[in-house]
Amino acid sequence: MERTTILAICGSLRQDSLHRALLTAIERRAPHLRLVGAQLVRDLPLLDPDLDTPDRLPSVVREFRLLAESARGGIISSPEYVHAASGVTKNALDWLAGSTGLYGKPVLLMSASPGQTGGIRGLAALVPTVLALDAVLVDPVSVSRASARILPDGEVVEAGLDLRLDIALEQFSHAIDVAGPVARA
């Protein structure tokens, strides 16, 4: 069975971040998905419009955009910093603005926090950006008290979160099916 390619953006640079754990949990429960791009996110330079030209575009940005354009959808797992999404996440999305990478594709937003809010304000701040890229949002996942519900290796240790991730993946997979294959130029 061919796996469906999905652009993954991890908005945390921490090695054992809750957001990397969420992406790992998705990979574990959805072997039909192939998450790509998460490693490139950490190597993207800060957005510089002077570099966003065909002759000056950094190779890592070119590779990231090509992965986005060939993907059937996106999963963004981003922490909340000062009531907004992380700069890492925003920078990755800003680089996609110069492409059709997420155009018409389903995007699942996720956040986790050791606190009570689960990073929901950071997710809310991402919505206008993702919509500006013409992506199709599915119901987001916000995980409160995440340190007690998911381990750094992506193992989910709480039944409620297990169920929530299963529902999110079902909705995301359905949205991918409805969107159809990626149009080739």
N, C-alpha and C positions, 0 to 999 in steps of 0.2 A: 504494500500500500504506500502510495506517495504521500509524504507529509506536507502539510500546508505551511508555507513560509509566512511568518509573522514578525514584523519589526518590533523589537523589544527595546524600551528605554528605561534604564534604571537611573533614577535621579539622585542616587546617593553614591558617593565615592568610597564609603566605608566598606571594608572587606566583608564584615559580618553584619551588614545592614539588614534591617527588617524588610526592606524593599527588594533586595537581592533574594532574600528568603521567599518572599511572595512570588517572584518570578520562577524560582526553583520549584515551589509548590505547584505552580501552573504547569511547568514542564513535566513534573512527575505524574500529574493526573490527566494530562492531555498528550499522550505519546504521538497523536496524529498531528500535533503542531510542532514546528521547528522554529524556535525563537532565534532571531539573528539581530546583530547590531549593538547589543548591550555593551560589548567590550569596546566598540568604536566610540561610544558616547564619551567615555572618559578621555579620549585622545583628541576630541574636536577642539579646535582653537576657539577663543571667544569670537563671536560674530563680528566680522569686519566687512562692511559693505564694499570696501575697496578691493577685497579679495574675491568677491562674489561675481567674478567674470570668468568666461571660459578659459582664458589664458592664465589666470592667477589662482583659480580655485584649488585649495589644498587637496591633495590626493585622498586624505581621510574623509573629507567632506564629500568628494565625488563618490567614494565607495559607500558612504552612509546613505547618500541620496539614491544610488542605484539599488541598494538593499531595500530601501523604503519603496521605491517604484516597483520592484518585483514582488514585494510582499502583498498578501491578500488583506492584511489588516495590521493593527498596532496594539500593543499592550504597553502602557506607561505606568510604572510604579514609582511614585515620587513622594518624598517626605515634604512636610510642611515646615517652612522656616519663616518666622515673623508673619504668620497668617497668609503666606503665599507659597507657591511651588518653589522648589529649589532652583537655584541659578543653573545648575547642571541640566535640569529638565528643560527649562526655558531656552537655554542656549541650543540644545539639540533641536527643539521645535523651531527656533528662529532660523537655523540652517535649512530646515525643510521648507521654509517659506519660498525659497527660490526654486522649488521643484513641484512636481505633482505627486509627491511621495505618498500622501495620505488622502488624496482627492477621492471622494466617494467611498472610502474604505471604513469599515467598522473599527472603532478604537475603544478599548476598555481601559478606563482610568482606575488605578488602585493607589491606596495610601495606607500606611500603618503608623501607629504611634503607641508608645508605652502609656500614654495618658488616655483621658476619656474621650477626646474628640476624634481620634483615629485619623487625624490629618485632613478632615473634611474641608476646612477652609482653604488648604492648599489645592485640593481637587477643584473646588469652586473657582479658584483663580485660574485654573488651567482651561476651563470650559471655553471662554471666549477665544483663546489662542487656538485650541483644537478645532473649533468651529470655523475660525478664520482660514484654516488650512483645508476647509471643505470636507472634513472627516465626518463620519456618522457615529455619534456617541451611543454606547450601550450603557445600561445601568452601572454606575461606578461601585467599587468595593472600598469601603472604609473600615479599617480594623482597629478598634480601640483595645487598650490593654494587650497589645500585640506581643509583648515580650513573654507573656504567660500563655499565649495561644499558638505560637509558631516558633520553631527552633531555627537557629541560623542555617541549618542544612536544608530547610524547606519542609521539614516534617510538621504537619499540622497536628496539634495535640488537644484540640477542642472541637467537639462535634458540631457546634453551631458554625464555626468558621469553615469546617469541612463542607457543610451543606451550602453555605454562602458561596464558596468558591466553585462548587459544582454547578450551582444555579447560574453564576456569572459565565462560566465556560459554556454552558448550554445556550445561553442567550447570545454570547459572542459567536459561537459556531453557527447558530441559526442566522445571525446577521451576515456572516461570511457567505453562507449558502445563498441568501437572498441577493447579496451584492453581485454574485457571479464571479467569473474569472477576471484576472487583471487584463485590461486591454493592452495589446502589444502595438507599438508604433510601426 
